Amino acid sequence: MAIKLRLARYGGKKHAYYRLVAADERARRDGRFLEQIGTYDPNIQPGRVTLKAERVRHWLSVGAQPSETVAKLLRDHLPAA
C-alpha cells in the first residue's frame, strides 16, 4: 500500500479550501484517507496553510510521497527540524 500526501477539496463552488491528507494512492481525491495533517485556504491573500508538522514528518519518514502541490506547500511552510 503506497501512501500519498495530497489535497482533498472541500467548500463550495469557486470558494474551495483544501485539507492536506495522508491517503492510500488508490483512494479517490475526496474519498477515504488515513489522517488529516493540515489545511490550505487559497481564498485569503496570501494563502493560509496550517500543518501538523510532527505528523507530516512522521508520514514522510515512513515513505509517504507528497503530490507536486503538497511538496511546494511543505517546502514553503514546514519549519526546519
MDAnalysis code that builds the backbone (N, CA, C; Angstrom):
import MDAnalysis as mda
import numpy as np

u = mda.Universe.empty(243, n_residues=81, atom_resindex=np.repeat(np.arange(81), 3), trajectory=True)
u.add_TopologyAttr("name", ["N", "CA", "C"] * 81)
u.add_TopologyAttr("resid", np.arange(1, 82))
u.add_TopologyAttr("resname", ["MET", "ALA", "ILE", "LYS", "LEU", "ARG", "LEU", "ALA", "ARG", "TYR", "GLY", "GLY", "LYS", "LYS", "HIS", "ALA", "TYR", "TYR", "ARG", "LEU", "VAL", "ALA", "ALA", "ASP", "GLU", "ARG", "ALA", "ARG", "ARG", "ASP", "GLY", "ARG", "PHE", "LEU", "GLU", "GLN", "ILE", "GLY", "THR", "TYR", "ASP", "PRO", "ASN", "ILE", "GLN", "PRO", "GLY", "ARG", "VAL", "THR", "LEU", "LYS", "ALA", "GLU", "ARG", "VAL", "ARG", "HIS", "TRP", "LEU", "SER", "VAL", "GLY", "ALA", "GLN", "PRO", "SER", "GLU", "THR", "VAL", "ALA", "LYS", "LEU", "LEU", "ARG", "ASP", "HIS", "LEU", "PRO", "ALA", "ALA"])
u.atoms.positions = np.array([
    [0.849, -1.183, 0.000],
    [0.000, 0.000, 0.000],
    [0.888, 1.239, 0.000],
    [0.825, 2.024, -1.060],
    [1.608, 3.251, -1.166],
    [0.789, 4.418, -0.613],
    [1.441, 5.260, 0.179],
    [0.775, 6.391, 0.812],
    [1.172, 7.673, 0.090],
    [0.188, 8.524, -0.165],
    [0.410, 9.828, -0.780],
    [-0.048, 10.920, 0.168],
    [0.694, 12.010, 0.216],
    [0.244, 13.219, 0.886],
    [-0.332, 14.095, -0.218],
    [-1.616, 14.414, -0.120],
    [-2.255, 15.159, -1.193],
    [-3.371, 16.030, -0.645],
    [-3.961, 16.833, -1.539],
    [-5.039, 17.738, -1.165],
    [-6.391, 17.096, -1.432],
    [-7.334, 17.300, -0.527],
    [-8.723, 16.896, -0.721],
    [-9.548, 18.178, -0.742],
    [-10.370, 18.350, -1.772],
    [-11.106, 19.599, -1.969],
    [-12.401, 19.609, -1.174],
    [-12.647, 20.735, -0.501],
    [-13.883, 20.968, 0.245],
    [-14.361, 22.374, -0.055],
    [-15.540, 22.735, 0.410],
    [-16.073, 24.071, 0.192],
    [-16.985, 24.112, -1.010],
    [-17.491, 25.295, -1.275],
    [-18.462, 25.463, -2.344],
    [-17.828, 25.841, -3.665],
    [-18.690, 26.017, -4.639],
    [-18.261, 26.391, -5.974],
    [-17.536, 27.737, -5.936],
    [-16.350, 27.777, -6.478],
    [-15.476, 28.956, -6.536],
    [-15.020, 29.438, -5.163],
    [-15.251, 28.664, -4.119],
    [-14.802, 29.015, -2.768],
    [-14.202, 27.785, -2.109],
    [-13.339, 27.132, -2.824],
    [-12.760, 25.884, -2.333],
    [-11.712, 26.144, -1.263],
    [-11.615, 25.221, -0.336],
    [-10.472, 25.131, 0.547],
    [-10.068, 23.669, 0.559],
    [-8.889, 23.384, 1.017],
    [-8.348, 22.044, 0.897],
    [-7.845, 21.536, 2.232],
    [-7.949, 20.221, 2.405],
    [-7.338, 19.533, 3.543],
    [-6.139, 18.766, 3.018],
    [-5.033, 18.833, 3.733],
    [-3.879, 18.006, 3.406],
    [-4.089, 16.682, 4.122],
    [-4.092, 15.600, 3.357],
    [-4.375, 14.299, 3.931],
    [-3.317, 13.281, 3.526],
    [-3.155, 12.283, 4.357],
    [-2.363, 11.103, 4.027],
    [-3.372, 10.048, 3.600],
    [-3.233, 9.565, 2.355],
    [-4.217, 8.634, 1.819],
    [-3.529, 7.548, 1.009],
    [-4.184, 6.398, 0.919],
    [-3.744, 5.347, 0.013],
    [-3.866, 5.913, -1.396],
    [-2.876, 5.686, -2.230],
    [-2.891, 6.288, -3.562],
    [-4.060, 5.810, -4.423],
    [-4.673, 4.675, -4.067],
    [-5.802, 4.156, -4.839],
    [-7.123, 4.810, -4.473],
    [-7.164, 5.538, -3.350],
    [-8.406, 6.180, -2.899],
    [-8.722, 7.391, -3.767],
    [-9.994, 7.740, -3.842],
    [-10.427, 8.913, -4.596],
    [-9.899, 10.190, -3.958],
    [-9.898, 11.267, -4.752],
    [-9.375, 12.553, -4.271],
    [-10.067, 13.002, -2.989],
    [-11.381, 12.958, -2.955],
    [-12.129, 13.409, -1.786],
    [-12.661, 12.240, -0.974],
    [-12.133, 11.061, -1.213],
    [-12.628, 9.865, -0.552],
    [-11.899, 9.555, 0.740],
    [-11.734, 8.275, 0.948],
    [-11.160, 7.756, 2.178],
    [-9.713, 8.201, 2.359],
    [-9.361, 8.587, 3.595],
    [-7.975, 8.947, 3.894],
    [-7.597, 8.398, 5.256],
    [-6.299, 8.339, 5.506],
    [-5.801, 7.781, 6.756],
    [-5.769, 8.820, 7.873],
    [-5.338, 10.047, 7.523],
    [-5.222, 11.082, 8.538],
    [-5.221, 12.455, 7.875],
    [-5.872, 13.405, 8.531],
    [-5.794, 14.796, 8.074],
    [-4.603, 15.441, 8.765],
    [-3.709, 16.045, 7.985],
    [-2.486, 16.599, 8.560],
    [-2.360, 18.103, 8.381],
    [-3.370, 18.745, 7.810],
    [-3.312, 20.191, 7.667],
    [-4.418, 20.708, 6.780],
    [-4.405, 22.038, 6.572],
    [-5.378, 22.684, 5.704],
    [-4.681, 23.727, 4.840],
    [-5.326, 24.082, 3.734],
    [-4.837, 25.123, 2.834],
    [-6.038, 25.914, 2.349],
    [-6.032, 27.230, 2.587],
    [-7.118, 28.103, 2.151],
    [-6.567, 29.121, 1.163],
    [-6.787, 28.905, -0.145],
    [-6.264, 29.824, -1.152],
    [-7.119, 31.080, -1.321],
    [-8.245, 31.183, -0.631],
    [-9.136, 32.333, -0.786],
    [-8.625, 33.573, -0.077],
    [-7.670, 33.400, 0.821],
    [-7.071, 34.503, 1.565],
    [-5.756, 34.841, 0.879],
    [-5.427, 36.144, 0.787],
    [-4.155, 36.542, 0.186],
    [-3.195, 36.976, 1.272],
    [-2.034, 36.391, 1.446],
    [-1.594, 35.166, 0.782],
    [-2.320, 33.959, 1.353],
    [-2.293, 32.855, 0.637],
    [-2.993, 31.641, 1.069],
    [-2.551, 31.199, 2.456],
    [-3.503, 30.740, 3.269],
    [-3.200, 30.302, 4.634],
    [-2.989, 28.794, 4.661],
    [-1.859, 28.375, 5.212],
    [-1.534, 26.959, 5.349],
    [-1.320, 26.659, 6.822],
    [-2.002, 25.632, 7.327],
    [-1.753, 25.152, 8.681],
    [-1.355, 23.691, 8.576],
    [-0.338, 23.317, 9.329],
    [0.185, 21.949, 9.268],
    [0.377, 21.389, 10.659],
    [0.208, 20.079, 10.775],
    [0.621, 19.346, 11.960],
    [2.024, 18.831, 11.620],
    [3.024, 19.661, 11.899],
    [4.395, 19.407, 11.434],
    [4.915, 18.043, 11.886],
    [4.637, 17.664, 13.108],
    [5.120, 16.374, 13.614],
    [4.541, 15.205, 12.815],
    [3.244, 15.286, 12.496],
    [2.608, 14.210, 11.732],
    [3.067, 14.196, 10.279],
    [3.316, 15.375, 9.703],
    [3.849, 15.433, 8.336],
    [5.207, 14.739, 8.294],
    [6.061, 15.060, 9.251],
    [7.389, 14.422, 9.298],
    [7.273, 12.908, 9.491],
    [6.315, 12.475, 10.312],
    [6.110, 11.042, 10.517],
    [5.783, 10.356, 9.191],
    [4.797, 10.899, 8.453],
    [4.396, 10.264, 7.204],
    [5.526, 10.272, 6.187],
    [6.306, 11.352, 6.137],
    [7.440, 11.384, 5.218],
    [8.495, 10.357, 5.620],
    [8.674, 10.151, 6.936],
    [9.688, 9.201, 7.410],
    [9.317, 7.746, 7.119],
    [8.021, 7.463, 6.993],
    [7.611, 6.093, 6.695],
    [7.404, 5.861, 5.200],
    [7.798, 6.850, 4.381],
    [7.807, 6.643, 2.942],
    [6.675, 7.246, 2.146],
    [5.857, 8.088, 2.754],
    [4.770, 8.724, 2.008],
    [5.348, 9.702, 0.994],
    [4.747, 9.758, -0.186],
    [5.199, 10.642, -1.255],
    [4.221, 11.804, -1.405],
    [4.696, 13.057, -1.305],
    [3.788, 14.191, -1.491],
    [3.500, 14.434, -2.969],
    [2.306, 14.941, -3.263],
    [1.987, 15.361, -4.630],
    [2.824, 16.608, -4.928],
    [2.846, 17.032, -6.185],
    [3.639, 18.212, -6.552],
    [3.199, 19.447, -5.774],
    [1.899, 19.671, -5.677],
    [1.379, 20.842, -4.982],
    [1.693, 20.783, -3.496],
    [1.509, 19.626, -2.892],
    [1.794, 19.478, -1.462],
    [3.296, 19.662, -1.208],
    [4.131, 19.176, -2.095],
    [5.577, 19.353, -1.941],
    [5.936, 20.836, -1.923],
    [5.301, 21.637, -2.783],
    [5.557, 23.083, -2.801],
    [5.096, 23.726, -1.503],
    [3.918, 23.346, -1.018],
    [3.413, 23.895, 0.234],
    [4.326, 23.536, 1.408],
    [4.794, 22.289, 1.447],
    [5.683, 21.861, 2.524],
    [7.007, 22.598, 2.471],
    [7.535, 22.771, 1.268],
    [8.816, 23.460, 1.097],
    [8.722, 24.892, 1.627],
    [7.570, 25.546, 1.431],
    [7.407, 26.935, 1.847],
    [6.970, 27.104, 3.294],
    [6.280, 26.113, 3.873],
    [5.648, 26.310, 5.177],
    [6.074, 25.351, 6.288],
    [6.780, 24.287, 5.976],
    [7.172, 23.341, 7.022],
    [8.428, 23.861, 7.721],
    [8.342, 24.085, 9.036],
    [9.530, 24.588, 9.762],
    [10.651, 23.552, 9.730],
    [11.865, 24.025, 9.624],
    [13.038, 23.139, 9.593],
    [13.208, 22.478, 10.961],
    [13.606, 21.226, 10.937],
    [13.781, 20.488, 12.203],
    [15.194, 20.627, 12.716],
])
